[in-house]
Amino acid sequence: MGIQVEFNPDLALRNISEFKNGNRKFEECVPENLIPGNIYNFLKKGQRLYWFYGEVELIETTTVGGTFSKPLASVIIMEVKHFLDNGEVWTGGIYKIEKVFPDAKNNSDVSN
């Protein structure tokens, strides 16, 4: 029996509309306004591993087909923890916005 784990080279979160529609928790979504220096919590289903020694891209994933946006920002993953919730493995953590990319806008305007 092995350990199922996913290595993620970026932080892929959902559009904030998923939270507003009641489909996802706030931490599973890209914040509405990306501001350098701000720190946010994130939440992903499954056991995931992230890069700690530098910046990674924050991207948005769509509900349909799992497609990804262009990078919205550069972030530093500051903390990651794995835990069980109702028998399912989740990965939670903290990230800091380092730089917002010029094309990012407010993510409510981001199209995939």
N, C-alpha and C positions, 0 to 999 in steps of 0.2 A: 504494500500500500504506500503510495507516494503522497507528497504534500503538494496540493494545487496552489500555485502562486503565480502572479502575473507581474512582469517587470514593465514599468511604465516610464518611457523616456520624456513624457510631458504630463501635465495635469489637465485632463479632459473633463470638463463639467458641463452640465446642461444649461440651456437658456433659462433665465429667471422666470419666464412665463410658465415653466413647468411647476415652479413653486406657487406662483400666483393662482394657477389652475388647480392646485391641491394634489398634483401628481408626484411631487418630489419634496424632500426637505430642503430648507434654505441652503444648507451646507453642501448640497449636491449640485448647486447652480452657480453660474458666474454672477457676481454682484452687478447691480445696475451701473454703478459708476466705478470705474477702475482708477484708483488714485495711488500714484507712487508713494510708498511708505506705509500704506494701510496694510493691516494684518487681518486675515480672515481664516475661518475654520473651513475644512473641506471634509466630505464624506463620500466614500465609494464602496459599493458592494464588492465583496471578495477580498482576498488577501493579496495586497499589492505592495510592490517595492519601488521606491523612488530614489533618485540621485540626490545626495546631500551636499556634494562638494562643488556647488556652483548653481548657476541659474538654469531653469527649465522653462519651456513655453507653456503658457496658459492658453488652452484652446477650448472651443465649444463643440460639443457633439450633439447631433440631432437625434430625435427620437426615431425617425424613419431612416432605416438603412445604416445607421451608425456612421454617417459621414462627418467630417470634421471641418471646422472653420480654419481660416488662416490664423496664425498666432495673434492673440489679442494683447498679450503682455508677457514680460519676462518676470518670473517669480523665483523666490528661494523657498524651498520646502524646509521648514524649521523644525517640525516634529511630525512623527507618524506613529500611530498605535493601531494594533489589531485587537478586535474584540468580537464576542458573540452577542447577537441580539435575536431572540426567538429562534435559536438554533442555526442562524446564518452568520457567516463570517463577514465582517465589515472592516474597512480601513478608514480611520479618521486622522486628521492632522491639522497643522497650521501652516499657512504660507504667507509670504510678504510680497507685495507688488513692488518690483524694482523699477520697471520701465513699462509704460503703456505705449504700444506701437501706434504710429500715426493713423493707420487705417482702421483702428479698433472702434472708435466712436464709443457711445454708450452701447452696451451689448444688446439693448432692446432694438437697436438699429442694424445689428449684424445679421447678414443673410448668409446662408450656407450654399 
